Amino acid sequence: MRRLLISLLLILPLQALASSKHNLPVASDLQQDAQLSKRHRLPIVLFYMSDDCGYCDAVSDLYLEPMHRNGLDKNRFILRTINTTGYASVRSFDGKKMDHDDFADKQGVSFTPVIKFYNHQGKEIAPEIFGYQTPDFYGAYLEATIEQSIATLRKL
């Protein structure tokens, strides 16, 4: 019985990470990402999503995954996901370890999808993209906001 309990405790965190159907980098250490952001002057783009969100699937499948797969994020921004329904843990910008849901709450994210843009200090540097209401213009709006966050970061 004891071995079973220990095995379950070891497997459950891995299942939480593996259950994501998205192929985007998962946020695990935002302090480390912040150092990378500062060194290379790259904004940190956090995609707040949940497993049961069809709009999140659309944003991921139609916009973020193609950007990531084609390397369009590599020298422009650091892309990470925060799964508000998962049990993955993240080290926040201030070094505190918490789960993704708690981090999202602290960032004021109460539903998904939301995309936020941060500098290396964990401060927002462009307007968040809230929801998925206008598919015809979403890609252009996302690209414009990414460019705005890059320009804002490089002015600092």
C-alpha positions as CSV (number, residue, x, y, z in Angstrom):
1,M,0.0,0.0,0.0
2,R,2.8,2.4,0.9
3,R,4.6,1.8,-2.4
4,L,1.3,2.4,-4.3
5,L,0.9,5.8,-2.5
6,I,4.5,6.8,-3.2
7,S,4.1,5.8,-6.9
8,L,1.0,7.8,-7.2
9,L,2.6,10.9,-5.6
10,L,5.5,10.6,-8.1
11,I,3.3,10.0,-11.2
12,L,0.5,12.6,-10.6
13,P,2.7,15.7,-11.2
14,L,4.0,14.1,-14.4
15,Q,0.4,13.4,-15.6
16,A,-0.6,17.0,-14.9
17,L,2.1,18.2,-17.2
18,A,1.5,15.5,-19.8
19,S,-2.2,16.1,-19.9
20,S,-1.8,19.4,-21.7
21,K,-2.9,19.0,-25.4
22,H,-0.9,22.1,-26.3
23,N,2.6,21.9,-27.6
24,L,3.7,25.2,-26.1
25,P,6.4,25.7,-23.5
26,V,5.0,25.5,-20.0
27,A,6.0,28.2,-17.4
28,S,8.1,26.6,-14.7
29,D,10.6,29.3,-13.6
30,L,9.7,32.9,-14.4
31,Q,12.7,34.2,-12.6
32,Q,14.9,32.3,-15.0
33,D,12.9,33.6,-17.9
34,A,13.2,37.1,-16.5
35,Q,17.0,36.8,-16.6
36,L,16.8,35.7,-20.2
37,S,14.4,38.6,-20.9
38,K,16.8,41.1,-19.3
39,R,19.9,39.7,-21.1
40,H,18.3,39.6,-24.6
41,R,15.7,42.4,-24.1
42,L,12.8,40.1,-24.9
43,P,9.3,40.4,-23.6
44,I,7.8,37.5,-21.7
45,V,4.4,36.5,-23.3
46,L,2.2,34.4,-21.0
47,F,-0.7,32.5,-22.4
48,Y,-3.2,31.8,-19.7
49,M,-5.3,28.8,-20.8
50,S,-7.4,26.0,-19.3
51,D,-7.9,22.4,-20.4
52,D,-11.6,22.8,-21.0
53,C,-11.5,26.0,-23.0
54,G,-12.3,25.7,-26.7
55,Y,-11.3,29.3,-27.3
56,C,-7.9,28.5,-25.7
57,D,-7.6,25.6,-28.2
58,A,-8.3,28.0,-31.1
59,V,-5.8,30.6,-29.9
60,S,-3.2,27.9,-29.4
61,D,-3.8,26.0,-32.6
62,L,-4.3,28.9,-35.0
63,Y,-1.8,31.5,-33.7
64,L,0.6,30.5,-30.9
65,E,1.6,27.0,-31.9
66,P,2.3,28.0,-35.6
67,M,4.4,30.9,-34.3
68,H,6.3,28.6,-32.0
69,R,6.7,25.8,-34.5
70,N,8.0,28.1,-37.2
71,G,10.4,29.8,-34.8
72,L,8.7,33.2,-35.0
73,D,9.1,33.6,-31.3
74,K,12.8,32.7,-30.9
75,N,14.5,36.1,-31.1
76,R,11.4,38.2,-30.5
77,F,9.8,37.0,-27.2
78,I,9.7,34.3,-24.6
79,L,6.5,32.3,-24.8
80,R,5.1,30.4,-21.9
81,T,1.8,28.9,-20.9
82,I,0.0,29.0,-17.6
83,N,-2.6,26.3,-17.3
84,T,-5.2,27.5,-14.8
85,T,-6.7,24.0,-14.5
86,G,-3.4,22.1,-14.1
87,Y,-1.3,21.3,-11.1
88,A,2.0,22.3,-12.5
89,S,4.1,24.6,-10.3
90,V,5.8,27.8,-11.3
91,R,8.4,29.9,-9.6
92,S,7.0,33.4,-10.0
93,F,8.8,36.6,-10.9
94,D,9.4,37.2,-7.2
95,G,10.8,33.7,-6.6
96,K,7.8,32.2,-4.8
97,K,6.8,28.7,-5.8
98,M,3.1,28.2,-6.5
99,D,0.8,26.3,-8.8
100,H,-0.4,27.8,-12.1
101,D,-3.9,28.6,-10.8
102,D,-2.6,30.6,-7.8
103,F,-0.2,32.5,-10.1
104,A,-3.1,33.3,-12.5
105,D,-5.2,34.6,-9.6
106,K,-2.3,36.8,-8.4
107,Q,-2.1,38.2,-12.0
108,G,-5.8,39.0,-12.0
109,V,-6.7,36.3,-14.5
110,S,-10.1,34.8,-13.7
111,F,-11.0,33.2,-17.0
112,T,-9.3,32.1,-20.2
113,P,-7.9,32.7,-22.8
114,V,-5.8,35.7,-21.8
115,I,-2.4,36.7,-23.2
116,K,-0.2,39.1,-21.1
117,F,3.0,40.8,-21.9
118,Y,5.7,41.3,-19.2
119,N,9.2,42.8,-18.8
120,H,11.9,41.1,-16.8
121,Q,10.6,42.6,-13.6
122,G,7.2,41.0,-14.1
123,K,5.5,44.3,-15.0
124,E,3.0,44.3,-17.8
125,I,4.3,46.3,-20.8
126,A,1.4,46.1,-23.3
127,P,-2.4,45.7,-23.1
128,E,-3.5,42.2,-22.4
129,I,-5.4,40.3,-25.0
130,F,-8.6,39.2,-23.3
131,G,-10.8,36.4,-24.7
132,Y,-11.2,35.4,-28.4
133,Q,-14.0,37.5,-29.8
134,T,-12.9,38.5,-33.3
135,P,-11.2,35.6,-35.1
136,D,-10.8,37.7,-38.3
137,F,-8.6,40.2,-36.7
138,Y,-7.0,38.2,-33.8
139,G,-3.8,37.4,-35.6
140,A,-3.2,41.0,-36.6
141,Y,-4.0,42.2,-33.1
142,L,-1.8,39.6,-31.5
143,E,1.1,40.5,-33.8
144,A,0.6,44.3,-33.2
145,T,0.6,43.8,-29.4
146,I,3.7,41.6,-29.6
147,E,5.5,44.4,-31.6
148,Q,4.2,47.0,-29.1
149,S,5.6,45.0,-26.2
150,I,9.0,44.6,-27.9
151,A,9.1,48.3,-28.7
152,T,8.1,49.2,-25.1
153,L,10.8,46.9,-23.6
154,R,13.5,48.2,-25.9
155,K,12.7,51.9,-24.9
156,L,13.4,51.1,-21.3
